[in-house]
Amino acid sequence: MKRRDLIKNLSILPASKVLLGSAIPIGAMMTACTPAVVKRDLINELGIRKIINAVGTVTFMTGSLMHDEVIDTIVTSSQDFVILDEVQDKVGVKIAELCHAEAAMVSAGCWSAMILGTAGVLTGLDAKKSEQLPFLDGMKSEVITQKSHNQGYIHALKNTGVKIIEVETAEELAAAVNEKTAMMWFLNYCTADGKIKHEEWVALGKKFNIPTMIDMAADVPPVENLWRFNDMGFDLVCVSGGKAMRGPQSAGILMGKKDLIAAARFNAPPRGGNIGRGMKVNKEEILGMYIALEKYVNTDHVKEWKMWEERIAFIDNSVKKVTSVTTEVTVPPFANHTPNLKISWDVNKVKLTSKDLQEKMRGRTPSIEIMGGSGNNVAVSVFMLKPDQVKIVADRLYEELSKASV
Ligand SMILES: *Cc1c(COP(=O)(O)O)cnc(C)c1O
């Protein structure tokens, strides 16, 4: 039946007739809404390798596993239509409250938070400017960053057409500021490498009346970072949702000054004809992101850290039973700030390169991914392991290391 005819029929038939007598079998109408009885496991069905992730929250291994509460939220919210902007409005208020920001929005990851934030700084609520991006005639066009912060992630900003200006000192920054300067960008994980630290960066931004943005994508834990940079006075703060927070992998948060968040949203869906149109976040993920954040803020982080240490100790005990194996617990000061176990061995006693060990761990089912090292060492992260996977990783590492022992 053609759609036109169907609509005509629906409008003239009484309700009971529509259900029972229409061309659509009632069973088909029901199954469209009821979940399938047979659960399919597409990862197995399509022969995709399932991984035990002892590496951490890396994009190429699909980041993190969403919390059950996030999945529940996604499933439940998927059953109804709503107005997309209303979802962002309501969620934005909640996120802003949790993170001490004036306003917030859910973006398609930290990367998109950075694009939209920059776009908002450039265009404000000017529709013509928004349509014009990434061509910046008549707009500001430069973003200042420290030389050591000028890493690949800054490409997000370049999507808007801006040019990156590198400086190393406050004096150089003062000299670089001009009427084209749109923003000052800080990359949190490079804090130690730059001469100018957070507070001074913010103070310089205020002094020259230039908005400041910080990329802290992978910088929870510690949880306090979620509000620390807002409290400090950064105008825009960008964070990933699908890393430690275990929200949707394709979600993130942009938070900061009210007018700048409004301008960022102005460049984003549901509005079109702008550079943000391809960075759509569906209602399910917006809500899922909020639930992940709420859960993360309410997590007992001391307890969680202790749990990671126990996992590390368990694996440590196992591998150290192999002659010549030594270990070290390392915690990156920035980005994925969680304990890792570095495992080293004497290549004369254990005949393995780190690459060999990685391949052996990967080659069996369940396949295990670990971090490679240089020559005679590897590292494991326990951050993304499920509880029952800790022993599997420990046993398999012991097995391969002892098998290669001479
Ligand atoms: C992961 C990461 C990003 C990108 O974040 P997505 O949420 O994947 O878009 C940006 N900057 C840094 C420093 C990151 O680690």
PDBQT file of the ligand as one rigid body, heavy atoms in Angstrom, charges set to zero:
ROOT
HETATM    1  C1  LIG A 501      41.039  12.096  23.602  1.00  0.00    +0.000 C 
HETATM    2  C2  LIG A 501      41.515  13.490  23.449  1.00  0.00    +0.000 A 
HETATM    3  C3  LIG A 501      40.845  14.412  22.640  1.00  0.00    +0.000 A 
HETATM    4  C4  LIG A 501      39.662  14.011  21.783  1.00  0.00    +0.000 C 
HETATM    5  O1  LIG A 501      38.594  13.680  22.576  1.00  0.00    +0.000 OA
HETATM    6  P1  LIG A 501      37.314  12.907  21.991  1.00  0.00    +0.000 P 
HETATM    7  O2  LIG A 501      36.404  12.844  23.175  1.00  0.00    +0.000 OA
HETATM    8  O3  LIG A 501      37.789  11.580  21.526  1.00  0.00    +0.000 OA
HETATM    9  O4  LIG A 501      36.774  13.743  20.901  1.00  0.00    +0.000 OA
HETATM   10  C5  LIG A 501      41.273  15.722  22.613  1.00  0.00    +0.000 A 
HETATM   11  N1  LIG A 501      42.348  16.108  23.334  1.00  0.00    +0.000 NA
HETATM   12  C6  LIG A 501      43.049  15.259  24.103  1.00  0.00    +0.000 A 
HETATM   13  C7  LIG A 501      44.219  15.749  24.881  1.00  0.00    +0.000 C 
HETATM   14  C8  LIG A 501      42.659  13.904  24.188  1.00  0.00    +0.000 A 
HETATM   15  O5  LIG A 501      43.333  13.060  24.962  1.00  0.00    +0.000 OA
ENDROOT
TORSDOF 0
